Amino acid sequence: MLVLTGKALLLCSHGGVVAMKARQEWVRIGAVPVLVDDDPRGRTIAACPMLTPTTPPCRHTTGVDDRSYSKFVAIDGRRLCLDTTAGSTDWSQGATGRYSVAKPGQDIVTCGA
C-alpha cells in the first residue's frame, strides 16, 4: 500500500475534492509531508456536485475508516495514512456520503497495513 502525502487527491463519492493538509511537517516524501492519523478528518470538500433543492452537497469529511492507517508505522504516535484511506462525509441531513483516495500523492514509498 502506498503512503499518502499532502499532494494526495481524495474525492467524495460524487467527485468533490477533499482539501488535504498534513498535521506534521518533519517526515516528507519528495519534500511533501506525509499524512498521518486523523489528517483526513474534518477537511473541507470543494465542488461536490450533489446539490439539490432538498440536499446540500458534501462539505466536510466526518469520519475515517480504521483500514486507512498503517498498524505498524507511526510518526510521533500517529499512524501513517495509506492509499486505502476512506471515510464518511456530511452529505445530506439523514445520510452520509463517502470519500476515498483517487491518487496517493506519490508512487514510491509503500507501507504494510
Biopython code that builds the backbone (N, CA, C, O; Angstrom):
import numpy as np
from Bio.PDB.StructureBuilder import StructureBuilder

atoms = [
    (1, "MET", "N", (0.840, -1.170, 0.000)),
    (1, "MET", "CA", (0.000, 0.000, 0.000)),
    (1, "MET", "C", (0.895, 1.247, 0.000)),
    (1, "MET", "O", (1.930, 1.282, 0.665)),
    (2, "LEU", "N", (0.485, 2.244, -0.742)),
    (2, "LEU", "CA", (1.251, 3.481, -0.833)),
    (2, "LEU", "C", (0.920, 4.415, 0.327)),
    (2, "LEU", "O", (-0.217, 4.459, 0.799)),
    (3, "VAL", "N", (1.922, 5.157, 0.777)),
    (3, "VAL", "CA", (1.757, 6.150, 1.835)),
    (3, "VAL", "C", (1.202, 7.428, 1.204)),
    (3, "VAL", "O", (1.636, 7.821, 0.121)),
    (4, "LEU", "N", (0.246, 8.077, 1.871)),
    (4, "LEU", "CA", (-0.323, 9.332, 1.355)),
    (4, "LEU", "C", (0.539, 10.518, 1.739)),
    (4, "LEU", "O", (1.137, 10.550, 2.815)),
    (5, "THR", "N", (0.594, 11.496, 0.841)),
    (5, "THR", "CA", (1.268, 12.766, 1.133)),
    (5, "THR", "C", (0.251, 13.902, 1.037)),
    (5, "THR", "O", (-0.911, 13.686, 0.691)),
    (6, "GLY", "N", (0.703, 15.095, 1.346)),
    (6, "GLY", "CA", (-0.146, 16.277, 1.257)),
    (6, "GLY", "C", (-0.625, 16.570, -0.152)),
    (6, "GLY", "O", (-1.524, 17.391, -0.336)),
    (7, "LYS", "N", (-0.041, 15.911, -1.158)),
    (7, "LYS", "CA", (-0.487, 16.063, -2.544)),
    (7, "LYS", "C", (-1.529, 15.021, -2.933)),
    (7, "LYS", "O", (-1.945, 14.967, -4.090)),
    (8, "ALA", "N", (-1.951, 14.198, -1.989)),
    (8, "ALA", "CA", (-2.941, 13.161, -2.286)),
    (8, "ALA", "C", (-4.243, 13.789, -2.770)),
    (8, "ALA", "O", (-4.616, 14.884, -2.351)),
    (9, "LEU", "N", (-4.921, 13.079, -3.653)),
    (9, "LEU", "CA", (-6.221, 13.508, -4.145)),
    (9, "LEU", "C", (-7.262, 12.568, -3.570)),
    (9, "LEU", "O", (-7.300, 11.384, -3.906)),
    (10, "LEU", "N", (-8.105, 13.101, -2.705)),
    (10, "LEU", "CA", (-9.225, 12.354, -2.137)),
    (10, "LEU", "C", (-10.498, 12.978, -2.667)),
    (10, "LEU", "O", (-10.616, 14.202, -2.730)),
    (11, "LEU", "N", (-11.450, 12.144, -3.049)),
    (11, "LEU", "CA", (-12.705, 12.618, -3.628)),
    (11, "LEU", "C", (-13.891, 12.048, -2.866)),
    (11, "LEU", "O", (-13.859, 10.904, -2.412)),
    (12, "CYS", "N", (-14.943, 12.860, -2.729)),
    (12, "CYS", "CA", (-16.187, 12.310, -2.196)),
    (12, "CYS", "C", (-16.784, 11.418, -3.284)),
    (12, "CYS", "O", (-16.351, 11.470, -4.435)),
    (13, "SER", "N", (-17.757, 10.615, -2.934)),
    (13, "SER", "CA", (-18.335, 9.668, -3.892)),
    (13, "SER", "C", (-19.019, 10.356, -5.069)),
    (13, "SER", "O", (-19.348, 9.705, -6.060)),
    (14, "HIS", "N", (-19.235, 11.665, -4.966)),
    (14, "HIS", "CA", (-19.858, 12.431, -6.047)),
    (14, "HIS", "C", (-18.830, 13.171, -6.905)),
    (14, "HIS", "O", (-19.184, 13.756, -7.929)),
    (15, "GLY", "N", (-17.560, 13.146, -6.493)),
    (15, "GLY", "CA", (-16.498, 13.798, -7.254)),
    (15, "GLY", "C", (-15.973, 15.083, -6.652)),
    (15, "GLY", "O", (-15.100, 15.717, -7.245)),
    (16, "GLY", "N", (-16.472, 15.495, -5.491)),
    (16, "GLY", "CA", (-15.949, 16.681, -4.813)),
    (16, "GLY", "C", (-14.546, 16.433, -4.279)),
    (16, "GLY", "O", (-14.221, 15.307, -3.900)),
    (17, "VAL", "N", (-13.712, 17.463, -4.244)),
    (17, "VAL", "CA", (-12.306, 17.337, -3.856)),
    (17, "VAL", "C", (-12.110, 17.662, -2.379)),
    (17, "VAL", "O", (-12.516, 18.722, -1.903)),
    (18, "VAL", "N", (-11.481, 16.734, -1.664)),
    (18, "VAL", "CA", (-11.173, 16.916, -0.250)),
    (18, "VAL", "C", (-9.871, 17.700, -0.127)),
    (18, "VAL", "O", (-8.857, 17.309, -0.705)),
    (19, "ALA", "N", (-9.888, 18.795, 0.616)),
    (19, "ALA", "CA", (-8.686, 19.611, 0.837)),
    (19, "ALA", "C", (-7.808, 18.917, 1.872)),
    (19, "ALA", "O", (-8.244, 18.678, 2.999)),
    (20, "MET", "N", (-6.580, 18.596, 1.497)),
    (20, "MET", "CA", (-5.681, 17.895, 2.414)),
    (20, "MET", "C", (-4.606, 18.833, 2.946)),
    (20, "MET", "O", (-4.100, 19.698, 2.232)),
    (21, "LYS", "N", (-4.270, 18.639, 4.223)),
    (21, "LYS", "CA", (-3.171, 19.362, 4.860)),
    (21, "LYS", "C", (-2.586, 18.441, 5.909)),
    (21, "LYS", "O", (-3.305, 17.874, 6.732)),
    (22, "ALA", "N", (-1.276, 18.301, 5.871)),
    (22, "ALA", "CA", (-0.589, 17.425, 6.832)),
    (22, "ALA", "C", (-0.497, 18.104, 8.192)),
    (22, "ALA", "O", (-0.212, 19.298, 8.283)),
    (23, "ARG", "N", (-0.743, 17.332, 9.249)),
    (23, "ARG", "CA", (-0.626, 17.849, 10.612)),
    (23, "ARG", "C", (0.819, 17.855, 11.084)),
    (23, "ARG", "O", (1.153, 18.541, 12.050)),
    (24, "GLN", "N", (1.670, 17.105, 10.417)),
    (24, "GLN", "CA", (3.078, 17.083, 10.780)),
    (24, "GLN", "C", (3.875, 17.537, 9.556)),
    (24, "GLN", "O", (3.431, 17.372, 8.420)),
    (25, "GLU", "N", (5.040, 18.103, 9.795)),
    (25, "GLU", "CA", (5.851, 18.664, 8.711)),
    (25, "GLU", "C", (7.236, 18.039, 8.592)),
    (25, "GLU", "O", (7.939, 18.309, 7.618)),
    (26, "TRP", "N", (7.648, 17.219, 9.543)),
    (26, "TRP", "CA", (9.051, 16.817, 9.543)),
    (26, "TRP", "C", (9.356, 15.527, 8.818)),
    (26, "TRP", "O", (10.530, 15.286, 8.535)),
    (27, "VAL", "N", (8.396, 14.677, 8.493)),
    (27, "VAL", "CA", (8.641, 13.498, 7.671)),
    (27, "VAL", "C", (7.998, 13.755, 6.315)),
    (27, "VAL", "O", (6.803, 14.032, 6.211)),
    (28, "ARG", "N", (8.837, 13.654, 5.270)),
    (28, "ARG", "CA", (8.396, 14.022, 3.924)),
    (28, "ARG", "C", (8.809, 12.986, 2.898)),
    (28, "ARG", "O", (9.760, 12.229, 3.096)),
    (29, "ILE", "N", (8.081, 12.968, 1.806)),
    (29, "ILE", "CA", (8.448, 12.188, 0.628)),
    (29, "ILE", "C", (8.530, 13.197, -0.506)),
    (29, "ILE", "O", (7.531, 13.826, -0.855)),
    (30, "GLY", "N", (9.717, 13.352, -1.082)),
    (30, "GLY", "CA", (9.884, 14.323, -2.165)),
    (30, "GLY", "C", (9.515, 15.730, -1.739)),
    (30, "GLY", "O", (8.874, 16.450, -2.504)),
    (31, "ALA", "N", (9.897, 16.140, -0.550)),
    (31, "ALA", "CA", (9.666, 17.480, 0.013)),
    (31, "ALA", "C", (8.206, 17.747, 0.395)),
    (31, "ALA", "O", (7.864, 18.870, 0.764)),
    (32, "VAL", "N", (7.348, 16.734, 0.312)),
    (32, "VAL", "CA", (5.929, 16.895, 0.665)),
    (32, "VAL", "C", (5.656, 16.091, 1.940)),
    (32, "VAL", "O", (5.987, 14.906, 1.991)),
    (33, "PRO", "N", (5.062, 16.705, 2.969)),
    (33, "PRO", "CA", (4.785, 15.986, 4.212)),
    (33, "PRO", "C", (3.860, 14.792, 3.995)),
    (33, "PRO", "O", (2.927, 14.853, 3.194)),
    (34, "VAL", "N", (4.131, 13.700, 4.722)),
    (34, "VAL", "CA", (3.237, 12.547, 4.672)),
    (34, "VAL", "C", (2.039, 12.801, 5.589)),
    (34, "VAL", "O", (2.129, 13.565, 6.551)),
    (35, "LEU", "N", (0.931, 12.159, 5.281)),
    (35, "LEU", "CA", (-0.281, 12.300, 6.078)),
    (35, "LEU", "C", (-0.302, 11.240, 7.180)),
    (35, "LEU", "O", (0.147, 10.111, 6.984)),
    (36, "VAL", "N", (-0.820, 11.619, 8.319)),
    (36, "VAL", "CA", (-0.872, 10.730, 9.472)),
    (36, "VAL", "C", (-2.282, 10.673, 10.047)),
    (36, "VAL", "O", (-3.192, 11.376, 9.608)),
    (37, "ASP", "N", (-2.424, 9.809, 11.043)),
    (37, "ASP", "CA", (-3.679, 9.566, 11.739)),
    (37, "ASP", "C", (-4.470, 10.850, 11.995)),
    (37, "ASP", "O", (-3.984, 11.803, 12.604)),
    (38, "ASP", "N", (-5.672, 10.833, 11.516)),
    (38, "ASP", "CA", (-6.678, 11.883, 11.644)),
    (38, "ASP", "C", (-6.521, 13.048, 10.668)),
    (38, "ASP", "O", (-7.338, 13.968, 10.694)),
    (39, "ASP", "N", (-5.490, 13.042, 9.801)),
    (39, "ASP", "CA", (-5.385, 14.103, 8.797)),
    (39, "ASP", "C", (-6.623, 14.191, 7.902)),
    (39, "ASP", "O", (-7.039, 15.302, 7.575)),
    (40, "PRO", "N", (-7.233, 13.073, 7.491)),
    (40, "PRO", "CA", (-8.402, 13.191, 6.611)),
    (40, "PRO", "C", (-9.689, 13.660, 7.304)),
    (40, "PRO", "O", (-10.643, 14.023, 6.615)),
    (41, "ARG", "N", (-9.748, 13.665, 8.621)),
    (41, "ARG", "CA", (-10.980, 14.021, 9.343)),
    (41, "ARG", "C", (-11.152, 15.540, 9.416)),
    (41, "ARG", "O", (-10.191, 16.268, 9.662)),
    (42, "GLY", "N", (-12.384, 16.012, 9.201)),
    (42, "GLY", "CA", (-12.700, 17.423, 9.352)),
    (42, "GLY", "C", (-12.193, 18.320, 8.242)),
    (42, "GLY", "O", (-12.068, 19.530, 8.433)),
    (43, "ARG", "N", (-11.899, 17.750, 7.086)),
    (43, "ARG", "CA", (-11.400, 18.540, 5.953)),
    (43, "ARG", "C", (-12.557, 19.026, 5.084)),
    (43, "ARG", "O", (-13.593, 18.368, 4.982)),
    (44, "THR", "N", (-12.367, 20.170, 4.471)),
    (44, "THR", "CA", (-13.405, 20.711, 3.606)),
    (44, "THR", "C", (-13.440, 19.963, 2.272)),
    (44, "THR", "O", (-12.438, 19.412, 1.818)),
    (45, "ILE", "N", (-14.610, 19.964, 1.672)),
    (45, "ILE", "CA", (-14.797, 19.339, 0.368)),
    (45, "ILE", "C", (-15.294, 20.418, -0.583)),
    (45, "ILE", "O", (-16.294, 21.081, -0.309)),
    (46, "ALA", "N", (-14.601, 20.591, -1.693)),
    (46, "ALA", "CA", (-14.968, 21.610, -2.682)),
    (46, "ALA", "C", (-15.576, 20.956, -3.915)),
    (46, "ALA", "O", (-15.199, 19.849, -4.300)),
    (47, "ALA", "N", (-16.498, 21.641, -4.509)),
    (47, "ALA", "CA", (-17.077, 21.284, -5.806)),
    (47, "ALA", "C", (-17.838, 19.968, -5.820)),
    (47, "ALA", "O", (-17.875, 19.298, -6.853)),
    (48, "CYS", "N", (-18.439, 19.582, -4.717)),
    (48, "CYS", "CA", (-19.309, 18.399, -4.738)),
    (48, "CYS", "C", (-20.543, 18.762, -5.566)),
    (48, "CYS", "O", (-21.246, 19.716, -5.234)),
    (49, "PRO", "N", (-20.811, 18.027, -6.621)),
    (49, "PRO", "CA", (-21.928, 18.378, -7.493)),
    (49, "PRO", "C", (-23.300, 17.916, -6.991)),
    (49, "PRO", "O", (-24.316, 18.217, -7.619)),
    (50, "MET", "N", (-23.344, 17.194, -5.878)),
    (50, "MET", "CA", (-24.603, 16.619, -5.405)),
    (50, "MET", "C", (-25.419, 17.645, -4.618)),
    (50, "MET", "O", (-25.608, 17.512, -3.409)),
    (51, "LEU", "N", (-25.889, 18.650, -5.315)),
    (51, "LEU", "CA", (-26.687, 19.711, -4.713)),
    (51, "LEU", "C", (-28.084, 19.663, -5.318)),
    (51, "LEU", "O", (-28.253, 19.774, -6.532)),
    (52, "THR", "N", (-29.076, 19.498, -4.456)),
    (52, "THR", "CA", (-30.469, 19.512, -4.908)),
    (52, "THR", "C", (-31.218, 20.522, -4.045)),
    (52, "THR", "O", (-30.657, 21.016, -3.067)),
    (53, "PRO", "N", (-32.439, 20.838, -4.369)),
    (53, "PRO", "CA", (-33.201, 21.775, -3.531)),
    (53, "PRO", "C", (-33.377, 21.293, -2.085)),
    (53, "PRO", "O", (-33.569, 22.108, -1.184)),
    (54, "THR", "N", (-33.312, 19.989, -1.862)),
    (54, "THR", "CA", (-33.507, 19.463, -0.503)),
    (54, "THR", "C", (-32.244, 18.860, 0.117)),
    (54, "THR", "O", (-32.235, 18.548, 1.308)),
    (55, "THR", "N", (-31.194, 18.694, -0.659)),
    (55, "THR", "CA", (-29.981, 18.057, -0.165)),
    (55, "THR", "C", (-28.761, 18.929, -0.432)),
    (55, "THR", "O", (-28.501, 19.276, -1.584)),
    (56, "PRO", "N", (-28.009, 19.293, 0.603)),
    (56, "PRO", "CA", (-26.784, 20.063, 0.385)),
    (56, "PRO", "C", (-25.677, 19.153, -0.142)),
    (56, "PRO", "O", (-25.776, 17.932, -0.017)),
    (57, "PRO", "N", (-24.635, 19.720, -0.725)),
    (57, "PRO", "CA", (-23.507, 18.913, -1.189)),
    (57, "PRO", "C", (-22.650, 18.456, -0.002)),
    (57, "PRO", "O", (-22.834, 18.921, 1.123)),
    (58, "CYS", "N", (-21.725, 17.552, -0.264)),
    (58, "CYS", "CA", (-20.731, 17.185, 0.755)),
    (58, "CYS", "C", (-19.896, 18.431, 1.033)),
    (58, "CYS", "O", (-19.421, 19.078, 0.099)),
    (59, "ARG", "N", (-19.714, 18.770, 2.297)),
    (59, "ARG", "CA", (-18.927, 19.958, 2.660)),
    (59, "ARG", "C", (-17.696, 19.629, 3.492)),
    (59, "ARG", "O", (-16.697, 20.347, 3.439)),
    (60, "HIS", "N", (-17.765, 18.529, 4.273)),
    (60, "HIS", "CA", (-16.645, 18.152, 5.148)),
    (60, "HIS", "C", (-16.555, 16.639, 5.281)),
    (60, "HIS", "O", (-17.551, 15.926, 5.150)),
    (61, "THR", "N", (-15.357, 16.170, 5.540)),
    (61, "THR", "CA", (-15.195, 14.772, 5.921)),
    (61, "THR", "C", (-15.510, 14.675, 7.409)),
    (61, "THR", "O", (-15.173, 15.574, 8.179)),
    (62, "THR", "N", (-16.151, 13.594, 7.810)),
    (62, "THR", "CA", (-16.541, 13.465, 9.215)),
    (62, "THR", "C", (-15.910, 12.265, 9.909)),
    (62, "THR", "O", (-15.686, 12.302, 11.119)),
    (63, "GLY", "N", (-15.627, 11.227, 9.180)),
    (63, "GLY", "CA", (-15.068, 10.028, 9.784)),
    (63, "GLY", "C", (-13.974, 9.441, 8.929)),
    (63, "GLY", "O", (-13.859, 9.749, 7.743)),
    (64, "VAL", "N", (-13.163, 8.584, 9.544)),
    (64, "VAL", "CA", (-12.086, 7.899, 8.836)),
    (64, "VAL", "C", (-12.163, 6.420, 9.208)),
    (64, "VAL", "O", (-12.181, 6.074, 10.389)),
    (65, "ASP", "N", (-12.207, 5.554, 8.208)),
    (65, "ASP", "CA", (-12.222, 4.117, 8.457)),
    (65, "ASP", "C", (-10.887, 3.680, 9.048)),
    (65, "ASP", "O", (-9.845, 4.243, 8.712)),
    (66, "ASP", "N", (-10.911, 2.685, 9.921)),
    (66, "ASP", "CA", (-9.687, 2.204, 10.555)),
    (66, "ASP", "C", (-8.709, 1.606, 9.550)),
    (66, "ASP", "O", (-7.501, 1.633, 9.785)),
    (67, "ARG", "N", (-9.202, 1.069, 8.441)),
    (67, "ARG", "CA", (-8.312, 0.486, 7.429)),
    (67, "ARG", "C", (-7.482, 1.549, 6.699)),
    (67, "ARG", "O", (-6.646, 1.219, 5.858)),
    (68, "SER", "N", (-7.713, 2.800, 7.019)),
    (68, "SER", "CA", (-6.996, 3.904, 6.395)),
    (68, "SER", "C", (-5.557, 4.026, 6.882)),
    (68, "SER", "O", (-4.734, 4.662, 6.223)),
    (69, "TYR", "N", (-5.250, 3.435, 8.005)),
    (69, "TYR", "CA", (-3.963, 3.659, 8.668)),
    (69, "TYR", "C", (-3.107, 2.402, 8.755)),
    (69, "TYR", "O", (-3.620, 1.285, 8.821)),
    (70, "SER", "N", (-1.793, 2.608, 8.754)),
    (70, "SER", "CA", (-0.858, 1.514, 8.984)),
    (70, "SER", "C", (-0.957, 1.070, 10.435)),
    (70, "SER", "O", (-1.065, 1.896, 11.341)),
    (71, "LYS", "N", (-0.921, -0.218, 10.643)),
    (71, "LYS", "CA", (-0.926, -0.744, 12.009)),
    (71, "LYS", "C", (0.497, -0.883, 12.545)),
    (71, "LYS", "O", (0.689, -1.178, 13.725)),
    (72, "PHE", "N", (1.500, -0.671, 11.683)),
    (72, "PHE", "CA", (2.886, -0.909, 12.052)),
    (72, "PHE", "C", (3.773, 0.329, 12.107)),
    (72, "PHE", "O", (4.750, 0.353, 12.856)),
    (73, "VAL", "N", (3.447, 1.366, 11.321)),
    (73, "VAL", "CA", (4.324, 2.536, 11.219)),
    (73, "VAL", "C", (3.590, 3.785, 11.684)),
    (73, "VAL", "O", (2.476, 4.074, 11.245)),
    (74, "ALA", "N", (4.242, 4.521, 12.584)),
    (74, "ALA", "CA", (3.666, 5.761, 13.106)),
    (74, "ALA", "C", (4.745, 6.834, 13.170)),
    (74, "ALA", "O", (5.933, 6.528, 13.261)),
    (75, "ILE", "N", (4.327, 8.076, 13.122)),
    (75, "ILE", "CA", (5.207, 9.233, 13.289)),
    (75, "ILE", "C", (4.714, 9.977, 14.508)),
    (75, "ILE", "O", (3.579, 10.453, 14.538)),
    (76, "ASP", "N", (5.550, 10.076, 15.496)),
    (76, "ASP", "CA", (5.196, 10.756, 16.742)),
    (76, "ASP", "C", (3.871, 10.236, 17.315)),
    (76, "ASP", "O", (3.044, 11.003, 17.805)),
    (77, "GLY", "N", (3.697, 8.922, 17.239)),
    (77, "GLY", "CA", (2.497, 8.300, 17.786)),
    (77, "GLY", "C", (1.284, 8.303, 16.885)),
    (77, "GLY", "O", (0.240, 7.771, 17.262)),
    (78, "ARG", "N", (1.391, 8.892, 15.697)),
    (78, "ARG", "CA", (0.265, 8.939, 14.751)),
    (78, "ARG", "C", (0.551, 7.999, 13.584)),
    (78, "ARG", "O", (1.601, 8.089, 12.949)),
    (79, "ARG", "N", (-0.390, 7.095, 13.306)),
    (79, "ARG", "CA", (-0.215, 6.109, 12.250)),
    (79, "ARG", "C", (-0.212, 6.763, 10.866)),
    (79, "ARG", "O", (-0.892, 7.765, 10.643)),
    (80, "LEU", "N", (0.563, 6.183, 9.935)),
    (80, "LEU", "CA", (0.612, 6.683, 8.567)),
    (80, "LEU", "C", (-0.708, 6.427, 7.848)),
    (80, "LEU", "O", (-1.339, 5.389, 8.051)),
    (81, "CYS", "N", (-1.125, 7.373, 7.009)),
    (81, "CYS", "CA", (-2.282, 7.179, 6.140)),
    (81, "CYS", "C", (-1.837, 6.417, 4.895)),
    (81, "CYS", "O", (-0.782, 6.698, 4.325)),
    (82, "LEU", "N", (-2.647, 5.460, 4.486)),
    (82, "LEU", "CA", (-2.347, 4.629, 3.329)),
    (82, "LEU", "C", (-3.341, 4.900, 2.207)),
    (82, "LEU", "O", (-4.342, 5.592, 2.393)),
    (83, "ASP", "N", (-3.038, 4.332, 1.026)),
    (83, "ASP", "CA", (-3.937, 4.560, -0.110)),
    (83, "ASP", "C", (-5.266, 3.821, 0.017)),
    (83, "ASP", "O", (-6.096, 3.882, -0.890)),
    (84, "THR", "N", (-5.476, 3.130, 1.126)),
    (84, "THR", "CA", (-6.772, 2.521, 1.438)),
    (84, "THR", "C", (-7.668, 3.485, 2.222)),
    (84, "THR", "O", (-8.769, 3.121, 2.637)),
    (85, "THR", "N", (-7.190, 4.714, 2.420)),
    (85, "THR", "CA", (-7.941, 5.697, 3.202)),
    (85, "THR", "C", (-9.327, 5.938, 2.612)),
    (85, "THR", "O", (-9.487, 6.141, 1.408)),
    (86, "ALA", "N", (-10.308, 5.908, 3.485)),
    (86, "ALA", "CA", (-11.710, 6.154, 3.110)),
    (86, "ALA", "C", (-12.461, 6.553, 4.371)),
    (86, "ALA", "O", (-11.996, 6.318, 5.486)),
    (87, "GLY", "N", (-13.620, 7.153, 4.182)),
    (87, "GLY", "CA", (-14.421, 7.536, 5.335)),
    (87, "GLY", "C", (-15.733, 8.161, 4.917)),
    (87, "GLY", "O", (-16.175, 8.018, 3.777)),
    (88, "SER", "N", (-16.348, 8.855, 5.856)),
    (88, "SER", "CA", (-17.670, 9.426, 5.625)),
    (88, "SER", "C", (-17.613, 10.945, 5.468)),
    (88, "SER", "O", (-16.663, 11.602, 5.892)),
    (89, "THR", "N", (-18.666, 11.476, 4.843)),
    (89, "THR", "CA", (-18.812, 12.922, 4.677)),
    (89, "THR", "C", (-20.125, 13.357, 5.317)),
    (89, "THR", "O", (-20.913, 12.525, 5.766)),
    (90, "ASP", "N", (-20.351, 14.655, 5.354)),
    (90, "ASP", "CA", (-21.572, 15.207, 5.942)),
    (90, "ASP", "C", (-22.708, 15.377, 4.928)),
    (90, "ASP", "O", (-23.605, 16.193, 5.139)),
    (91, "TRP", "N", (-22.677, 14.620, 3.841)),
    (91, "TRP", "CA", (-23.694, 14.756, 2.803)),
    (91, "TRP", "C", (-25.081, 14.407, 3.331)),
    (91, "TRP", "O", (-25.251, 13.384, 3.993)),
    (92, "SER", "N", (-26.053, 15.229, 3.049)),
    (92, "SER", "CA", (-27.469, 15.027, 3.364)),
    (92, "SER", "C", (-27.753, 15.113, 4.858)),
    (92, "SER", "O", (-26.864, 14.914, 5.686)),
    (93, "GLN", "N", (-28.973, 15.404, 5.178)),
    (93, "GLN", "CA", (-29.376, 15.528, 6.575)),
    (93, "GLN", "C", (-29.502, 14.171, 7.261)),
    (93, "GLN", "O", (-29.190, 14.060, 8.446)),
    (94, "GLY", "N", (-29.949, 13.142, 6.552)),
    (94, "GLY", "CA", (-30.197, 11.860, 7.177)),
    (94, "GLY", "C", (-29.217, 10.764, 6.803)),
    (94, "GLY", "O", (-29.272, 9.667, 7.360)),
    (95, "ALA", "N", (-28.328, 11.044, 5.875)),
    (95, "ALA", "CA", (-27.397, 10.020, 5.413)),
    (95, "ALA", "C", (-26.002, 10.622, 5.312)),
    (95, "ALA", "O", (-25.825, 11.839, 5.362)),
    (96, "THR", "N", (-25.039, 9.760, 5.171)),
    (96, "THR", "CA", (-23.670, 10.235, 4.973)),
    (96, "THR", "C", (-23.178, 9.770, 3.621)),
    (96, "THR", "O", (-23.619, 8.746, 3.098)),
    (97, "GLY", "N", (-22.276, 10.520, 3.076)),
    (97, "GLY", "CA", (-21.616, 10.130, 1.841)),
    (97, "GLY", "C", (-20.294, 9.470, 2.179)),
    (97, "GLY", "O", (-19.981, 9.262, 3.351)),
    (98, "ARG", "N", (-19.532, 9.144, 1.176)),
    (98, "ARG", "CA", (-18.237, 8.507, 1.359)),
    (98, "ARG", "C", (-17.174, 9.283, 0.597)),
    (98, "ARG", "O", (-17.474, 10.000, -0.358)),
    (99, "TYR", "N", (-15.932, 9.131, 1.030)),
    (99, "TYR", "CA", (-14.795, 9.650, 0.280)),
    (99, "TYR", "C", (-13.721, 8.581, 0.254)),
    (99, "TYR", "O", (-13.708, 7.688, 1.101)),
    (100, "SER", "N", (-12.817, 8.670, -0.717)),
    (100, "SER", "CA", (-11.721, 7.717, -0.825)),
    (100, "SER", "C", (-10.585, 8.335, -1.629)),
    (100, "SER", "O", (-10.709, 9.446, -2.145)),
    (101, "VAL", "N", (-9.492, 7.614, -1.728)),
    (101, "VAL", "CA", (-8.285, 8.089, -2.407)),
    (101, "VAL", "C", (-8.406, 7.864, -3.909)),
    (101, "VAL", "O", (-8.714, 6.759, -4.355)),
    (102, "ALA", "N", (-8.162, 8.912, -4.683)),
    (102, "ALA", "CA", (-8.066, 8.797, -6.132)),
    (102, "ALA", "C", (-6.597, 8.701, -6.544)),
    (102, "ALA", "O", (-6.248, 7.945, -7.452)),
    (103, "LYS", "N", (-5.734, 9.475, -5.867)),
    (103, "LYS", "CA", (-4.283, 9.459, -6.107)),
    (103, "LYS", "C", (-3.580, 9.652, -4.769)),
    (103, "LYS", "O", (-3.959, 10.541, -4.007)),
    (104, "PRO", "N", (-2.569, 8.847, -4.464)),
    (104, "PRO", "CA", (-1.913, 8.937, -3.162)),
    (104, "PRO", "C", (-0.949, 10.106, -2.999)),
    (104, "PRO", "O", (-0.517, 10.384, -1.880)),
    (105, "GLY", "N", (-0.601, 10.792, -4.074)),
    (105, "GLY", "CA", (0.302, 11.930, -3.976)),
    (105, "GLY", "C", (1.761, 11.560, -4.171)),
    (105, "GLY", "O", (2.618, 12.442, -4.232)),
    (106, "GLN", "N", (2.060, 10.269, -4.271)),
    (106, "GLN", "CA", (3.395, 9.776, -4.564)),
    (106, "GLN", "C", (3.251, 8.307, -4.954)),
    (106, "GLN", "O", (2.251, 7.669, -4.628)),
    (107, "ASP", "N", (4.261, 7.771, -5.657)),
    (107, "ASP", "CA", (4.166, 6.370, -6.070)),
    (107, "ASP", "C", (5.438, 5.591, -5.805)),
    (107, "ASP", "O", (5.769, 4.655, -6.533)),
    (108, "ILE", "N", (6.160, 5.988, -4.740)),
    (108, "ILE", "CA", (7.442, 5.352, -4.441)),
    (108, "ILE", "C", (7.422, 4.582, -3.118)),
    (108, "ILE", "O", (7.832, 3.423, -3.068)),
    (109, "VAL", "N", (6.949, 5.219, -2.056)),
    (109, "VAL", "CA", (7.038, 4.650, -0.717)),
    (109, "VAL", "C", (5.791, 3.849, -0.375)),
    (109, "VAL", "O", (4.669, 4.352, -0.433)),
    (110, "THR", "N", (6.016, 2.581, -0.015)),
    (110, "THR", "CA", (4.925, 1.701, 0.387)),
    (110, "THR", "C", (5.058, 1.369, 1.862)),
    (110, "THR", "O", (6.111, 1.565, 2.468)),
    (111, "CYS", "N", (3.975, 0.866, 2.425)),
    (111, "CYS", "CA", (3.951, 0.515, 3.835)),
    (111, "CYS", "C", (2.940, -0.604, 4.017)),
    (111, "CYS", "O", (1.895, -0.613, 3.365)),
    (112, "GLY", "N", (3.244, -1.546, 4.898)),
    (112, "GLY", "CA", (2.298, -2.617, 5.190)),
    (112, "GLY", "C", (1.103, -2.088, 5.965)),
    (112, "GLY", "O", (1.173, -1.062, 6.641)),
    (113, "ALA", "N", (0.016, -2.817, 5.845)),
    (113, "ALA", "CA", (-1.193, -2.431, 6.558)),
    (113, "ALA", "C", (-0.935, -2.500, 8.031)),
    (113, "ALA", "O", (-1.828, -2.213, 8.828)),
]
sb = StructureBuilder()
sb.init_structure("model")
sb.init_model(0)
sb.init_chain("A")
sb.init_seg("    ")
for serial, (resi, resn, name, xyz) in enumerate(atoms, 1):
    if name == "N":
        sb.init_residue(resn, " ", resi, " ")
    sb.init_atom(name, np.array(xyz, "f"), 0.0, 1.0, " ", f" {name:<3s}", serial, name[0])
structure = sb.get_structure()
